[in-house]
Amino acid sequence: MSDFIIIRNARVLDRGVELKQSKKGDDYAEFTIMWSTSKKNRQTGEYENGPTKFVRTMLFGFEAKDIAAAVNGGDRVDVTGKIEHNPWTSKNGEEKDSWDLIADRVTLPVPRGGNGGQKSGGFGGQSQGGGFAANEDVPF
């Protein structure tokens, strides 16, 4: 079972994007993103960070080479795709869970407030525009 998800302004882990090939010889990009949400504490008026989430992300098809060339570790991305839960058993018999995001589209966020040096654009889908991340509080 999979669910559709949009994750905005996630950080690509430092190891960056790896370009790989499937057993059939098709290219795909694999990378891990992390993000967190924050919400305002009504009593203190301060924003509090929620837990950091990590998910392995894969982008298949001809866009894989583009994203592998354009995105580095530490870059921010917006990802749209399907999240898949994959239970598995470790070597010592312990039940584990992993989450994979099969991306339909990966974009580089449009810079906020005139951050002129950042990249924008997209990979996957039909449009090549950047994704907006306005009015979001990112804790890292």
Phi and psi restraints in degrees (value plus and minus 20) as a CYANA .aco file:
   2 SER   PHI    -157.0  -117.0
   2 SER   PSI     134.5   174.5
   3 ASP   PHI    -145.0  -105.0
   3 ASP   PSI     128.0   168.0
   4 PHE   PHI     -98.7   -58.7
   4 PHE   PSI     118.4   158.4
   5 ILE   PHI    -165.6  -125.6
   5 ILE   PSI     128.7   168.7
   6 ILE   PHI    -143.6  -103.6
   6 ILE   PSI     105.9   145.9
   7 ILE   PHI    -140.0  -100.0
   7 ILE   PSI     102.7   142.7
   8 ARG   PHI    -127.9   -87.9
   8 ARG   PSI     119.8   159.8
   9 ASN   PHI      39.6    79.6
   9 ASN   PSI      20.4    60.4
  10 ALA   PHI    -102.3   -62.3
  10 ALA   PSI     131.9   171.9
  11 ARG   PHI    -118.4   -78.4
  11 ARG   PSI     111.3   151.3
  12 VAL   PHI     -96.8   -56.8
  12 VAL   PSI     110.4   150.4
  13 LEU   PHI     -78.2   -38.2
  13 LEU   PSI     137.7   177.7
  14 ASP   PHI     -77.5   -37.5
  14 ASP   PSI     -47.2    -7.2
  15 ARG   PHI     -90.7   -50.7
  15 ARG   PSI     -31.6     8.4
  16 GLY   PHI      57.7    97.7
  16 GLY   PSI    -173.3  -133.3
  17 VAL   PHI    -125.1   -85.1
  17 VAL   PSI     110.4   150.4
  18 GLU   PHI    -124.6   -84.6
  18 GLU   PSI     110.9   150.9
  19 LEU   PHI    -111.6   -71.6
  19 LEU   PSI     102.5   142.5
  20 LYS   PHI    -146.3  -106.3
  20 LYS   PSI     151.9   191.9
  21 GLN   PHI    -146.3  -106.3
  21 GLN   PSI     118.5   158.5
  22 SER   PHI     -94.1   -54.1
  22 SER   PSI     152.6   192.6
  23 LYS   PHI     -80.9   -40.9
  23 LYS   PSI     -46.2    -6.2
  24 LYS   PHI    -102.4   -62.4
  24 LYS   PSI     -27.8    12.2
  25 GLY   PHI      74.1   114.1
  25 GLY   PSI     -12.3    27.7
  26 ASP   PHI    -103.2   -63.2
  26 ASP   PSI     119.2   159.2
  27 ASP   PHI     -94.6   -54.6
  27 ASP   PSI     124.8   164.8
  28 TYR   PHI    -170.3  -130.3
  28 TYR   PSI     131.2   171.2
  29 ALA   PHI    -121.7   -81.7
  29 ALA   PSI     117.3   157.3
  30 GLU   PHI    -149.1  -109.1
  30 GLU   PSI     112.3   152.3
  31 PHE   PHI    -178.0  -138.0
  31 PHE   PSI     141.4   181.4
  32 THR   PHI    -131.5   -91.5
  32 THR   PSI     114.9   154.9
  33 ILE   PHI    -133.6   -93.6
  33 ILE   PSI     135.3   175.3
  34 MET   PHI    -154.2  -114.2
  34 MET   PSI     127.0   167.0
  35 TRP   PHI    -177.0  -137.0
  35 TRP   PSI     145.0   185.0
  36 SER   PHI    -166.7  -126.7
  36 SER   PSI     137.3   177.3
  37 THR   PHI    -134.5   -94.5
  37 THR   PSI     137.5   177.5
  38 SER   PHI    -152.1  -112.1
  38 SER   PSI     133.7   173.7
  39 LYS   PHI    -161.7  -121.7
  39 LYS   PSI     135.8   175.8
  40 LYS   PHI    -101.3   -61.3
  40 LYS   PSI     107.7   147.7
  41 ASN   PHI     -96.9   -56.9
  41 ASN   PSI      99.0   139.0
  42 ARG   PHI     -86.1   -46.1
  42 ARG   PSI     -47.4    -7.4
  43 GLN   PHI     -99.0   -59.0
  43 GLN   PSI     -63.3   -23.3
  44 THR   PHI    -115.2   -75.2
  44 THR   PSI     -40.7    -0.7
  45 GLY   PHI      58.4    98.4
  45 GLY   PSI     -18.8    21.2
  46 GLU   PHI    -114.0   -74.0
  46 GLU   PSI     132.3   172.3
  47 TYR   PHI    -103.6   -63.6
  47 TYR   PSI     117.6   157.6
  48 GLU   PHI    -139.8   -99.8
  48 GLU   PSI     116.4   156.4
  49 ASN   PHI    -102.0   -62.0
  49 ASN   PSI     119.1   159.1
  50 GLY   PHI    -106.5   -66.5
  50 GLY   PSI    -196.5  -156.5
  51 PRO   PHI     -86.5   -46.5
  51 PRO   PSI     128.2   168.2
  52 THR   PHI    -100.5   -60.5
  52 THR   PSI     115.2   155.2
  53 LYS   PHI    -131.5   -91.5
  53 LYS   PSI     122.6   162.6
  54 PHE   PHI    -144.1  -104.1
  54 PHE   PSI     118.2   158.2
  55 VAL   PHI    -166.6  -126.6
  55 VAL   PSI     113.4   153.4
  56 ARG   PHI     -93.5   -53.5
  56 ARG   PSI     114.3   154.3
  57 THR   PHI    -143.0  -103.0
  57 THR   PSI     118.4   158.4
  58 MET   PHI    -150.5  -110.5
  58 MET   PSI     115.8   155.8
  59 LEU   PHI    -143.1  -103.1
  59 LEU   PSI     102.1   142.1
  60 PHE   PHI    -122.2   -82.2
  60 PHE   PSI     140.7   180.7
  61 GLY   PHI      75.9   115.9
  61 GLY   PSI    -189.2  -149.2
  62 PHE   PHI     -86.3   -46.3
  62 PHE   PSI     -41.4    -1.4
  63 GLU   PHI     -88.9   -48.9
  63 GLU   PSI     -39.2     0.8
  64 ALA   PHI     -77.4   -37.4
  64 ALA   PSI     -63.8   -23.8
  65 LYS   PHI     -85.6   -45.6
  65 LYS   PSI     -58.4   -18.4
  66 ASP   PHI     -82.8   -42.8
  66 ASP   PSI     -66.6   -26.6
  67 ILE   PHI     -91.1   -51.1
  67 ILE   PSI     -54.9   -14.9
  68 ALA   PHI     -82.8   -42.8
  68 ALA   PSI     -53.6   -13.6
  69 ALA   PHI    -101.2   -61.2
  69 ALA   PSI     -48.0    -8.0
  70 ALA   PHI    -118.8   -78.8
  70 ALA   PSI     -42.2    -2.2
  71 VAL   PHI    -132.4   -92.4
  71 VAL   PSI     111.4   151.4
  72 ASN   PHI    -136.3   -96.3
  72 ASN   PSI     146.1   186.1
  73 GLY   PHI     -77.7   -37.7
  73 GLY   PSI     117.2   157.2
  74 GLY   PHI      72.7   112.7
  74 GLY   PSI     -37.3     2.7
  75 ASP   PHI     -88.4   -48.4
  75 ASP   PSI     135.8   175.8
  76 ARG   PHI    -117.8   -77.8
  76 ARG   PSI     122.9   162.9
  77 VAL   PHI    -160.2  -120.2
  77 VAL   PSI     135.7   175.7
  78 ASP   PHI    -128.9   -88.9
  78 ASP   PSI     112.9   152.9
  79 VAL   PHI    -147.9  -107.9
  79 VAL   PSI     113.6   153.6
  80 THR   PHI    -140.9  -100.9
  80 THR   PSI     112.9   152.9
  81 GLY   PHI     157.2   197.2
  81 GLY   PSI    -178.1  -138.1
  82 LYS   PHI    -133.1   -93.1
  82 LYS   PSI     110.5   150.5
  83 ILE   PHI    -114.6   -74.6
  83 ILE   PSI     114.6   154.6
  84 GLU   PHI    -143.7  -103.7
  84 GLU   PSI     112.3   152.3
  85 HIS   PHI    -114.4   -74.4
  85 HIS   PSI     109.0   149.0
  86 ASN   PHI    -149.4  -109.4
  86 ASN   PSI      77.8   117.8
  87 PRO   PHI     -92.7   -52.7
  87 PRO   PSI     127.0   167.0
  88 TRP   PHI    -171.3  -131.3
  88 TRP   PSI     146.7   186.7
  89 THR   PHI    -135.5   -95.5
  89 THR   PSI     108.3   148.3
  90 SER   PHI     -92.7   -52.7
  90 SER   PSI     151.6   191.6
  91 LYS   PHI     -80.7   -40.7
  91 LYS   PSI     -49.8    -9.8
  92 ASN   PHI    -111.4   -71.4
  92 ASN   PSI      -7.5    32.5
  93 GLY   PHI      66.6   106.6
  93 GLY   PSI     -15.3    24.7
  94 GLU   PHI     -99.4   -59.4
  94 GLU   PSI     113.6   153.6
  95 GLU   PHI     -95.1   -55.1
  95 GLU   PSI     110.1   150.1
  96 LYS   PHI    -148.1  -108.1
  96 LYS   PSI     146.3   186.3
  97 ASP   PHI    -148.1  -108.1
  97 ASP   PSI     124.3   164.3
  98 SER   PHI    -154.8  -114.8
  98 SER   PSI     134.2   174.2
  99 TRP   PHI    -143.9  -103.9
  99 TRP   PSI     109.7   149.7
 100 ASP   PHI    -140.8  -100.8
 100 ASP   PSI     121.2   161.2
 101 LEU   PHI    -131.6   -91.6
 101 LEU   PSI      93.8   133.8
 102 ILE   PHI    -112.3   -72.3
 102 ILE   PSI      84.3   124.3
 103 ALA   PHI     -96.9   -56.9
 103 ALA   PSI     113.6   153.6
 104 ASP   PHI    -110.5   -70.5
 104 ASP   PSI     -48.9    -8.9
 105 ARG   PHI    -174.4  -134.4
 105 ARG   PSI     118.0   158.0
 106 VAL   PHI    -148.9  -108.9
 106 VAL   PSI     106.7   146.7
 107 THR   PHI    -147.8  -107.8
 107 THR   PSI     138.3   178.3
 108 LEU   PHI    -116.6   -76.6
 108 LEU   PSI     106.2   146.2
 109 PRO   PHI     -78.8   -38.8
 109 PRO   PSI     125.6   165.6
 110 VAL   PHI     -90.8   -50.8
 110 VAL   PSI     112.2   152.2
 111 PRO   PHI     -81.4   -41.4
 111 PRO   PSI     125.3   165.3
 112 ARG   PHI    -111.6   -71.6
 112 ARG   PSI     124.8   164.8
 113 GLY   PHI      34.6    74.6
 113 GLY   PSI      20.0    60.0
 114 GLY   PHI      53.8    93.8
 114 GLY   PSI      15.6    55.6
 115 ASN   PHI     -98.2   -58.2
 115 ASN   PSI      42.8    82.8
 116 GLY   PHI     -68.0   -28.0
 116 GLY   PSI     -45.7    -5.7
 117 GLY   PHI    -103.9   -63.9
 117 GLY   PSI     -25.9    14.1
 118 GLN   PHI    -100.4   -60.4
 118 GLN   PSI     135.0   175.0
 119 LYS   PHI    -102.9   -62.9
 119 LYS   PSI     134.2   174.2
 120 SER   PHI    -163.6  -123.6
 120 SER   PSI     133.1   173.1
 121 GLY   PHI     126.9   166.9
 121 GLY   PSI    -198.6  -158.6
 122 GLY   PHI    -165.8  -125.8
 122 GLY   PSI     143.8   183.8
 123 PHE   PHI    -155.5  -115.5
 123 PHE   PSI     110.1   150.1
 124 GLY   PHI      77.7   117.7
 124 GLY   PSI     145.4   185.4
 125 GLY   PHI      47.4    87.4
 125 GLY   PSI    -188.7  -148.7
 126 GLN   PHI    -117.4   -77.4
 126 GLN   PSI     -47.5    -7.5
 127 SER   PHI    -116.8   -76.8
 127 SER   PSI     129.0   169.0
 128 GLN   PHI    -130.5   -90.5
 128 GLN   PSI       0.5    40.5
 129 GLY   PHI     -99.9   -59.9
 129 GLY   PSI     143.4   183.4
 130 GLY   PHI    -100.4   -60.4
 130 GLY   PSI     141.7   181.7
 131 GLY   PHI    -117.4   -77.4
 131 GLY   PSI     126.4   166.4
 132 PHE   PHI    -114.0   -74.0
 132 PHE   PSI     122.1   162.1
 133 ALA   PHI    -148.3  -108.3
 133 ALA   PSI      14.7    54.7
 134 ALA   PHI     -86.7   -46.7
 134 ALA   PSI     127.9   167.9
 135 ASN   PHI      40.0    80.0
 135 ASN   PSI       9.2    49.2
 136 GLU   PHI    -130.6   -90.6
 136 GLU   PSI     118.9   158.9
 137 ASP   PHI    -116.2   -76.2
 137 ASP   PSI      94.4   134.4
 138 VAL   PHI    -127.0   -87.0
 138 VAL   PSI     102.0   142.0
 139 PRO   PHI    -100.7   -60.7
 139 PRO   PSI     -23.7    16.3
